[in-house]
Structures are given as C-alpha cells and as structure tokens.
Amino acid sequence: RGVCYDDLEDDPPEAVAKEDSKVGNEKVEQTEQTEPPQVDQERLAVALKRVTKDSQRRVKAAQAANARSVFITNLPFKAKEDEIRDWLGPAGDIKGLRLNRDKATTKALGYGHVQFASPEAAENAVKQCDKIELHGRVMRVAPISDEKFQFELPEEIKDDLRSLLKEAYEGKNISTIKDAWQKRHPGQKLNTTKWGFKNFSTALKTLEGVTLEHHLEKTLTFLAFFDGSPKHKEFLEAKAKKAVSLDPATPATLTPGEAKRVAAEADPILPKAQNGSS
C-alpha cells in the first residue's frame, strides 16, 4: 500500500549502456589529460652534450689562467701596487694584479694574485721572487693551488730553537725560549710576523718533531716538548691524572696513547680532534 512499483523497476538496458559509455569516455579523457608529455630524447642529448662541452671549456680556461698566475702573501700592509710590480716584474710581463682588501674598510689584507703573460713567467716568479723582504716582511710567492699556504721559519732559526729546547727549555713557557734566543742574538728581535706567522706559538708549531701543550694551570700558556720525549710523556701522565681527578670514570691506568688522548680531552682550549698536539 502506498508503494509505486514504477520506482522499483530496473533501468532499461539502453539507459545502462549509455551511462557506461559516458563513464568510459570520461576515464579515457582523464587518462589522456594526466599522461605526461613525451620527452624528446634527441633534443635532451644535444642539450646535455652542449652543457658538458661548455663545462669542459671553462675548466680548461681556468687551468690555463692558473698556469699563468701566482699567489702572493705576507705582503706589507703599506706596500703599494708599484712596489709589488717592481718586485715581480723581472719574472716576466704582468697582465693583471689584484691585491685583496677588506670589503668594509678597504684595508689591505696582505695577499693577492698576479697573472703573467705566460706560464713560464709564473714559474720564474716562484723561483726568483719568493722570500724577498719588503718593509720588514718576507714576501712569498706560490703557484695557484687548493691547498692552504704554509709559512715557514728560516732553517737557521729552526735549528737555534731546537738547540734551545735540547739544552734547557723543553717543558718550559715558550716565552722563555724567545727571550733566550734574543739574548744570544743581541740587537735582534724574534718577530715571527716577519715570516707570516700570527704569533710565536704559531711559528713553533711548524717545527718538525716539536709539540706545544697548554700549561696544567695557566691554560693560556704554552709549553714546548719534543713529541714523545720522556718529559713529554711525564707531562701527559700528569695531565691524564688531572683528568682522572676531575672525572672518576676515567681509568686510573692508561697507555701512553690513551694518556695523550685523555690529556687532549681535558684541555679546555684545544679541540679534541687535535689530540693536544698543536
């Protein structure tokens, strides 16, 4: 009662077929719309080849420019461009000179780059113009390289400092070594900035076989040792014992290598990666 039987009857077959066809067409259209466009492989290959060729050309150009160039450093801050040209000019024709300056203050930074007309001239500059003194600084010339430039003391000064260490100054404040050198060379000052070093301790670190350690109490004071010497081992053991007293978890008995590591970790200034050797 009250039910319309027409509403409960199935749709005619023709209507179902139309709906199925309509839905199918919509799915095809959606598939066609979402399908990504085909990449032109030939055009892509040409583009990649062009980019690769351009990159290789740039690398060759940079290598050619570097072969004709040199890095100059430890320049006197008051040095003028004409003085730099006079210094390097005998090596060959200079095509370009750039002295680096602080962007904020425009003050000279003490280094720069020079490009010569030929690789031969650049080689001559390294051989003939390196270690020339100007305004109290020993200027350096080096080929262009990714490696950081390393300054060095004259061999005679290296020998003097090693001799002082052997005689009486191993394990002592490095300032006493400097004072002793100056007493043995009246009228001379051991100013290591002359050779490009920031300070005396930085210069001592370049001595082969010599290690600097921080004083156990005065952490801003450096002590100089021959690496692995009896005095150095004794110092490392004392430093390790101090570390044990500060950290009970540290083993009381340590091998020499462990003592050196623990001593480095106990150092409040040196990073652990340096292991107390610098």
C-alpha positions as CSV (number, residue, x, y, z in Angstrom):
1,R,0.0,0.0,0.0
2,G,1.3,3.4,-0.9
3,V,4.2,2.0,-2.9
4,C,4.9,3.0,-6.6
5,Y,6.1,-0.1,-8.4
6,D,7.5,2.0,-11.2
7,D,10.1,3.4,-8.9
8,L,11.4,0.0,-8.0
9,E,11.9,-1.3,-11.6
10,D,15.4,-1.6,-13.1
11,D,16.6,0.9,-15.6
12,P,16.1,-0.2,-19.3
13,P,19.3,-1.8,-20.9
14,E,19.6,1.1,-23.3
15,A,20.0,3.6,-20.4
16,V,22.6,1.5,-18.7
17,A,24.6,1.2,-21.8
18,K,24.6,5.0,-22.3
19,E,25.8,5.6,-18.8
20,D,28.6,3.0,-19.1
21,S,29.7,4.6,-22.3
22,K,29.7,8.1,-20.8
23,V,31.8,7.0,-17.8
24,G,34.2,5.2,-20.0
25,N,34.7,8.2,-22.2
26,E,35.3,10.4,-19.1
27,K,38.0,7.9,-17.9
28,V,39.8,8.0,-21.2
29,E,39.7,11.8,-21.3
30,Q,41.2,11.9,-17.7
31,T,43.9,9.4,-18.7
32,E,44.8,11.5,-21.7
33,Q,44.9,14.7,-19.7
34,T,47.2,13.3,-16.9
35,E,49.6,11.4,-19.1
36,P,52.9,13.3,-19.1
37,P,54.3,14.6,-22.4
38,Q,56.9,12.5,-24.2
39,V,60.5,13.9,-23.7
40,D,62.4,14.5,-26.9
41,Q,65.4,12.3,-26.2
42,E,67.3,13.6,-29.1
43,R,67.0,17.2,-28.0
44,L,67.8,16.3,-24.5
45,A,71.0,14.5,-25.6
46,V,72.1,17.6,-27.6
47,A,71.5,19.9,-24.6
48,L,73.5,17.6,-22.3
49,K,76.3,17.5,-24.8
50,R,76.4,21.2,-25.1
51,V,76.4,21.7,-21.3
52,T,79.2,19.2,-20.9
53,K,81.3,20.8,-23.6
54,D,80.8,24.2,-22.1
55,S,81.8,22.9,-18.7
56,Q,85.0,21.3,-20.1
57,R,85.8,24.6,-21.9
58,R,85.5,26.5,-18.7
59,V,87.7,24.1,-16.8
60,K,90.4,24.3,-19.5
61,A,90.2,28.1,-19.4
62,A,90.6,28.1,-15.6
63,Q,93.5,25.7,-15.8
64,A,95.3,27.9,-18.4
65,A,94.7,31.0,-16.3
66,N,96.0,29.3,-13.2
67,A,99.1,28.2,-15.0
68,R,99.9,31.8,-15.7
69,S,99.1,33.0,-12.2
70,V,100.7,33.0,-8.8
71,F,99.5,33.6,-5.2
72,I,101.4,36.3,-3.3
73,T,101.1,36.6,0.5
74,N,102.7,38.1,3.6
75,L,102.7,41.5,1.8
76,P,103.4,44.6,3.9
77,F,100.1,46.3,4.6
78,K,101.6,49.6,3.4
79,A,103.0,48.1,0.2
80,K,102.0,50.0,-2.9
81,E,101.0,48.3,-6.2
82,D,104.0,49.8,-7.9
83,E,106.3,48.2,-5.3
84,I,104.6,44.8,-6.0
85,R,105.1,45.2,-9.7
86,D,108.8,46.2,-9.2
87,W,109.2,43.0,-7.1
88,L,107.6,40.6,-9.6
89,G,108.3,42.4,-12.9
90,P,111.7,40.8,-13.5
91,A,110.0,37.4,-13.8
92,G,108.0,38.4,-16.9
93,D,105.2,40.6,-18.3
94,I,102.4,41.1,-15.7
95,K,98.9,41.1,-17.3
96,G,96.9,41.5,-14.1
97,L,97.4,42.3,-10.4
98,R,94.8,42.0,-7.6
99,L,95.6,42.9,-4.0
100,N,92.7,41.7,-1.8
101,R,91.2,44.2,0.5
102,D,88.6,44.2,3.3
103,K,85.2,44.9,1.8
104,A,84.1,47.1,4.8
105,T,87.3,49.1,5.5
106,T,89.1,48.7,2.1
107,K,92.3,48.0,4.1
108,A,94.8,45.6,2.5
109,L,94.7,42.0,3.7
110,G,98.3,41.2,2.9
111,Y,97.8,38.8,0.0
112,G,96.7,38.8,-3.6
113,H,97.0,37.2,-7.1
114,V,99.1,38.1,-10.1
115,Q,98.6,36.9,-13.7
116,F,101.5,36.8,-16.1
117,A,101.6,36.7,-19.9
118,S,102.9,33.1,-19.9
119,P,103.2,30.0,-17.6
120,E,107.0,30.4,-17.9
121,A,106.8,33.8,-16.3
122,A,104.7,32.5,-13.4
123,E,107.3,29.7,-12.8
124,N,110.1,32.3,-12.9
125,A,108.2,34.4,-10.2
126,V,108.1,31.4,-7.9
127,K,111.8,30.6,-8.4
128,Q,113.2,34.1,-8.4
129,C,110.9,36.3,-6.4
130,D,109.9,34.1,-3.4
131,K,111.2,35.1,0.1
132,I,112.1,38.7,-0.8
133,E,111.9,41.2,2.1
134,L,110.0,44.5,1.8
135,H,109.1,46.8,4.7
136,G,110.2,44.2,7.3
137,R,108.2,41.3,5.8
138,V,109.4,38.3,3.8
139,M,107.0,38.2,0.9
140,R,106.0,34.8,-0.5
141,V,105.1,33.6,-4.0
142,A,103.4,30.2,-4.7
143,P,101.6,28.5,-7.6
144,I,97.8,28.6,-7.6
145,S,96.7,25.6,-5.5
146,D,93.7,24.4,-3.5
147,E,95.9,23.7,-0.5
148,K,96.4,26.2,2.2
149,F,99.7,28.0,2.0
150,Q,102.1,27.1,4.9
151,F,104.6,29.6,6.2
152,E,108.0,28.6,7.5
153,L,110.8,29.9,9.6
154,P,114.4,30.1,8.1
155,E,116.4,27.0,8.7
156,E,118.9,28.7,10.9
157,I,116.2,29.9,13.3
158,K,114.6,26.4,13.4
159,D,118.0,25.0,14.3
160,D,118.5,27.6,17.0
161,L,115.1,26.9,18.6
162,R,115.6,23.2,18.6
163,S,119.0,23.6,20.3
164,L,117.5,25.8,23.0
165,L,114.9,23.1,23.7
166,K,117.5,20.4,23.9
167,E,119.7,22.5,26.2
168,A,117.3,23.7,28.9
169,Y,113.9,24.8,27.7
170,E,111.9,21.7,27.0
171,G,108.7,21.8,29.0
172,K,109.0,25.5,29.8
173,N,107.0,28.5,28.9
174,I,107.7,29.3,25.2
175,S,108.2,32.9,26.0
176,T,111.4,31.9,27.8
177,I,112.6,30.3,24.6
178,K,112.1,33.5,22.7
179,D,113.8,35.5,25.4
180,A,116.8,33.1,25.3
181,W,117.1,33.4,21.5
182,Q,117.1,37.2,21.7
183,K,119.8,37.2,24.4
184,R,122.0,35.1,22.2
185,H,121.4,37.5,19.3
186,P,122.0,41.0,20.8
187,G,120.2,43.7,18.9
188,Q,117.8,41.3,17.2
189,K,114.1,40.6,17.9
190,L,112.5,37.3,17.1
191,N,109.4,38.8,15.4
192,T,107.9,35.9,13.6
193,T,105.3,38.0,11.9
194,K,108.2,38.9,9.6
195,W,107.8,35.4,8.1
196,G,104.0,35.4,8.0
197,F,103.1,33.9,11.4
198,K,100.4,35.4,13.6
199,N,102.5,34.9,16.7
200,F,105.4,33.0,18.2
201,S,103.4,29.9,19.2
202,T,102.1,29.5,15.6
203,A,105.6,29.6,14.4
204,L,106.8,27.0,16.9
205,K,104.0,24.6,15.8
206,T,105.7,24.3,12.4
207,L,108.9,22.9,13.9
208,E,109.0,19.2,12.9
209,G,109.0,16.9,16.0
210,V,108.0,19.7,18.4
211,T,104.7,19.7,20.2
212,L,103.0,22.5,22.2
213,E,100.9,21.8,25.2
214,H,98.9,24.1,27.4
215,H,100.1,24.6,31.0
216,L,98.1,22.4,33.5
217,E,97.0,25.5,35.5
218,K,97.7,28.5,33.2
219,T,95.7,27.4,30.2
220,L,96.8,30.4,28.1
221,T,100.4,29.5,28.5
222,F,102.1,27.1,26.0
223,L,104.9,24.7,26.9
224,A,107.2,23.2,24.2
225,F,108.2,19.5,24.1
226,F,109.8,17.1,21.7
227,D,107.0,14.8,20.7
228,G,107.2,11.5,22.6
229,S,110.2,12.5,24.7
230,P,110.4,11.4,28.4
231,K,109.5,14.9,29.5
232,H,106.5,15.0,27.2
233,K,105.3,11.6,28.4
234,E,105.7,12.7,32.0
235,F,103.6,15.8,31.2
236,L,100.9,13.8,29.5
237,E,100.7,11.4,32.5
238,A,100.3,14.4,34.9
239,K,97.6,15.8,32.6
240,A,95.8,12.5,32.5
241,K,95.9,12.2,36.3
242,K,94.3,15.6,36.5
243,A,91.6,14.4,34.1
244,V,91.0,11.4,36.4
245,S,90.6,13.6,39.4
246,L,88.0,15.7,37.5
247,D,86.2,12.6,36.0
248,P,86.3,9.4,38.2
249,A,85.0,7.4,35.3
250,T,88.4,7.8,33.5
251,P,90.6,4.6,34.1
252,A,93.5,5.2,36.5
253,T,96.0,3.3,34.4
254,L,96.4,4.5,30.8
255,T,98.7,3.6,27.9
256,P,100.8,6.4,26.5
257,G,98.4,6.8,23.6
258,E,95.4,6.9,26.0
259,A,97.1,9.4,28.2
260,K,97.7,11.7,25.3
261,R,94.1,11.4,24.2
262,V,92.7,12.0,27.7
263,A,95.1,14.9,28.2
264,A,93.8,16.4,24.9
265,E,90.2,15.9,26.0
266,A,90.9,17.6,29.3
267,D,92.4,20.6,27.6
268,P,89.9,23.4,27.9
269,I,91.1,25.3,24.8
270,L,92.3,22.8,22.2
271,P,89.5,20.9,20.3
272,K,89.5,17.1,20.8
273,A,90.3,16.4,17.2
274,Q,93.8,18.0,17.7
275,N,94.7,15.4,20.4
276,G,96.8,18.0,22.2
277,S,99.4,18.1,19.5
278,S,99.1,21.6,18.4
